[in-house]
Amino acid sequence: MTAPHPRLIEVLRETADRLKQGSEYKWANFGMCNCGHLAQTVTNRSPKEIHEAALERAGDWGQQALEYCGQTGLEIDTIIEALLALGLERSDIQEIERLSNPAVRRRMIAEEENVTHFARTNAIAYFETWADLLEEQLTTEFRNAAK
């Protein structure tokens, strides 16, 4: 899991809040899926802009993250670069799209039995749970550094 950072925690919570407030969610649309919503929060781009950027290269968000290169000039790489600047790794982007980070899933399953990667409620829970885990890590690191 990525290292905890206050800005990443804030972005995860903000994304969950937007989804709770009814932002349009479509897992099959690059701009309105799990990664698409996180990208909206980070870049302030519209779902349409994100979706169109993602269509510049073949593949889902996971494949896009694997093929990321900061030198292409493609808009999708600019968007991915903004996500990576939060401290995310390429594998985190893959996991966000499928809601598949093992630590986050373990915590979620304690509360919800049927977690699917394409459901708004599960995306909200995933972002909130991940933010909680990162916040706990940050608090632990702060306490350990203070000793």
C-alpha positions as CSV (number, residue, x, y, z in Angstrom):
1,M,0.0,0.0,0.0
2,T,1.2,3.5,-0.7
3,A,2.7,5.6,2.0
4,P,0.3,7.8,4.0
5,H,0.2,11.4,3.0
6,P,-2.3,14.0,4.3
7,R,-3.2,15.2,0.8
8,L,-4.0,11.7,-0.4
9,I,-6.2,11.1,2.6
10,E,-8.0,14.4,1.9
11,V,-8.5,13.5,-1.8
12,L,-9.9,10.0,-0.9
13,R,-12.4,11.5,1.5
14,E,-13.4,14.2,-0.9
15,T,-14.0,11.7,-3.7
16,A,-16.1,9.6,-1.4
17,D,-18.1,12.7,-0.4
18,R,-18.7,13.6,-4.0
19,L,-20.0,10.1,-4.7
20,K,-22.2,10.2,-1.6
21,Q,-23.7,13.5,-2.8
22,G,-24.8,11.9,-6.1
23,S,-22.1,12.5,-8.6
24,E,-22.8,10.4,-11.7
25,Y,-21.2,7.0,-11.4
26,K,-20.7,4.6,-14.3
27,W,-18.0,2.0,-13.9
28,A,-17.7,1.4,-17.7
29,N,-16.9,5.1,-18.3
30,F,-13.3,6.2,-17.8
31,G,-14.4,9.6,-16.3
32,M,-17.1,8.3,-14.0
33,C,-15.6,5.0,-12.6
34,N,-13.5,4.5,-9.5
35,C,-10.3,6.0,-11.0
36,G,-12.2,8.5,-13.0
37,H,-13.8,10.0,-9.9
38,L,-10.5,10.1,-8.1
39,A,-9.0,11.8,-11.2
40,Q,-11.9,14.3,-11.2
41,T,-11.0,15.3,-7.6
42,V,-7.3,15.6,-8.3
43,T,-7.3,17.3,-11.6
44,N,-10.6,19.3,-11.6
45,R,-11.3,17.9,-15.1
46,S,-14.8,16.9,-16.2
47,P,-15.7,13.2,-16.6
48,K,-15.9,13.9,-20.4
49,E,-12.4,15.3,-20.5
50,I,-11.0,12.3,-18.5
51,H,-12.9,9.8,-20.6
52,E,-11.7,11.3,-23.9
53,A,-8.1,11.4,-22.6
54,A,-8.3,7.8,-21.6
55,L,-9.4,6.8,-25.1
56,E,-6.1,8.2,-26.6
57,R,-4.5,4.8,-25.7
58,A,-6.0,1.3,-25.5
59,G,-6.7,-0.4,-22.2
60,D,-8.5,0.1,-18.9
61,W,-7.1,2.2,-16.0
62,G,-4.8,-0.6,-14.9
63,Q,-3.3,-0.9,-18.4
64,Q,-3.1,2.8,-18.7
65,A,-1.1,3.0,-15.4
66,L,1.3,0.3,-16.6
67,E,1.9,2.1,-19.9
68,Y,2.2,5.5,-18.3
69,C,5.1,7.5,-19.5
70,G,5.6,11.1,-18.6
71,Q,7.1,11.9,-22.0
72,T,4.2,11.0,-24.3
73,G,2.4,14.3,-24.2
74,L,-0.9,12.3,-23.9
75,E,-3.5,13.8,-21.7
76,I,-4.1,10.5,-19.9
77,D,-0.4,10.5,-18.9
78,T,-0.9,14.0,-17.5
79,I,-3.8,12.7,-15.5
80,I,-1.9,9.7,-14.2
81,E,1.0,11.9,-13.3
82,A,-1.3,14.0,-11.1
83,L,-2.4,10.8,-9.4
84,L,1.2,9.6,-8.9
85,A,2.1,13.0,-7.5
86,L,-0.2,12.2,-4.5
87,G,2.1,9.4,-3.7
88,L,0.1,6.7,-5.5
89,E,1.9,4.0,-7.3
90,R,0.9,2.4,-10.6
91,S,-0.3,-0.7,-8.7
92,D,-2.6,1.5,-6.6
93,I,-4.3,2.8,-9.7
94,Q,-4.9,-0.8,-10.8
95,E,-6.3,-1.6,-7.3
96,I,-8.5,1.4,-7.2
97,E,-10.2,0.4,-10.4
98,R,-11.0,-3.1,-9.1
99,L,-11.2,-2.1,-5.4
100,S,-8.7,-4.8,-4.8
101,N,-6.1,-3.6,-2.3
102,P,-6.0,-6.6,0.1
103,A,-5.6,-4.5,3.3
104,V,-8.5,-2.2,2.3
105,R,-10.7,-5.2,1.3
106,R,-10.0,-7.0,4.6
107,R,-11.3,-4.0,6.5
108,M,-14.2,-3.5,4.2
109,I,-15.3,-7.2,4.4
110,A,-15.6,-6.8,8.1
111,E,-18.4,-4.4,7.4
112,E,-19.8,-5.6,4.1
113,E,-19.9,-9.1,2.8
114,N,-20.5,-8.6,-0.9
115,V,-17.9,-6.1,-2.3
116,T,-18.0,-5.6,-6.0
117,H,-15.7,-3.2,-7.9
118,F,-18.5,-1.7,-10.0
119,A,-20.9,-0.5,-7.3
120,R,-21.0,3.1,-6.1
121,T,-21.6,2.2,-2.5
122,N,-18.5,-0.1,-2.6
123,A,-16.4,2.6,-4.2
124,I,-17.4,5.0,-1.4
125,A,-16.6,2.5,1.3
126,Y,-13.3,1.7,-0.4
127,F,-12.2,5.3,-0.5
128,E,-13.3,5.9,3.1
129,T,-11.7,2.7,4.4
130,W,-8.4,3.4,2.6
131,A,-8.4,7.0,4.0
132,D,-8.9,5.5,7.5
133,L,-6.1,3.1,7.1
134,L,-3.7,5.7,5.8
135,E,-4.7,8.1,8.6
136,E,-4.0,5.3,11.1
137,Q,-0.6,4.7,9.6
138,L,0.2,8.4,9.6
139,T,-0.8,8.7,13.3
140,T,1.3,5.7,14.2
141,E,4.3,7.1,12.3
142,F,3.9,10.4,14.0
143,R,3.7,8.8,17.4
144,N,6.7,6.7,16.7
145,A,8.7,9.7,15.5
146,A,7.8,11.6,18.7
147,K,9.2,8.9,21.0
